[in-house]
Amino acid sequence: MPIVDHNDLPETPWRPNYHKWDITRPGDGTTSSSLAVSDVGVGTGAPLHTHTADELITILDGTLEVRLGDEVHEVGPEHTLVIPPNVPHGFKCVGPGSARILVYFPISDPFDHTTFLEGEPPEAHRD
């Protein structure tokens, strides 16, 4: 079982002012999960999209404006978004500083199972 030092992770190209590091990666022994930590700059985030699997987003620091279905919420630290499959969702950091989030999926390649309803896929998943 690997113990992952987050300081040693290579950054995954994502979006401008949105920095992502994959904690689970090919070859680490995991077979059915995805975990990443991200720093989301003010005004940036994820456009409206869906996944075919559950997604859990824990806000460690900062504040996000989150859209879950037809509802919009402002969510801060010590909260977790529990997003069922196929629920449209998106978020942006509303400041005053960046937000740090932990994102978990119970599948290894969640962005192979994602449909963007607005905007473009992140840089690492563009064709």
N, C-alpha and C positions, 0 to 999 in steps of 0.2 A: 504494500500500500504506500503510494507516495505521499509525502507531506509537502504541500506546496507553499513556497515562500512567495507571496504576492509581489515582492520587490524584484523577483527574478523573472517575472512573466513578460513576454514580448507583447507590445501593444498591438491589438487587432485594428486595422484601419476601419473607421466607422463613419462618423459624420464630422463636419467642422465643429470644433469646440465641444466634441463629445468623445471622450477617451474610454476605450474598452479593453479589458484584459480577460481572456478566457482562462478560467481556473481549471476546468476539465478540458482535456485536449486529446486528440488521437494518440494512442500509444501509452496512455497513462493507466490503463486497466479498466477504466469506466466503459460501460457498454450501453447504457440506456439513460443517460442524464446529461444535462448541460448546466454549468454554473459559471457566471461571469460577474466581475465587479466593474463598475463604470463611474467615471466622473463626468457629470452632465453640466455644461456651462449654462449660464443664464440665457434664456431665450431659445435654447436648443432642446432637442428631445427626440421623440419618435412620432412620426405622423400616424394617422388612423390606419389600423391594420387588424388582421385576425390571424390566429394560429389554430391548427387542428388539435393541439394539445393544451393542457393547462399551462399557465405561466404564473409564477410567483415573483413579485418585485418587492424587496424590502428596502425601505428608505433609511439609510444609515445617517445621513446628514443632509441638510438643505430642505427645500420645499418644492414640490411638483404640483402643477395643475394637471389633473388627470381626467381624461374622458373615458368612462366605462359605459358602453352602450349609449344611452341618451342622457346620462348624468355626468355632470362636471363637479369635481371635488378638488379642494386644495389640501394636500396631504404632506405632513412633515415627518421628522425622524421618529423611529420606534413604531412605524406602521408598515404593514405588509398588504399589498394589493393581491387579492386572490382572483385570478382571471380564468374563468372556465373556457373550454374550447369554443371557438367561433364567435366569441363576444368581441365586437369592434372596440378597440381601445387605442389610446395614444396619450402622450404626455409631453410637457415641457417644463423646464426649470424656471421658476418665477423669482428666484433670488431671495435675499440680496446677494448671496454667493452661490457657488456651484453646489450641486447635489451629488451625493455619493450613494449609489444603489447596488444591491446584490440581486441578480436575476437568475432564477432557476426554472428549468424545464425538465419534465420527466422523459425526455427523448434526447438523443445525442445530436441531431441535426435540425434544430427547430426552424431555422430559416429556409429549409427545404420544404417546410410545411406552413409557409406564411403567405398571406395575400395582402398586398398593400392597397388600401382603399383611397388613400391620398398620398401624395409625395412619391419618393423613390425608395427602393431598398438601400440599406447602408452600403458603403463602398465595398466591403468585403464580400457582398452577395449580389453585385451587379454582374450581368452577363457581358 
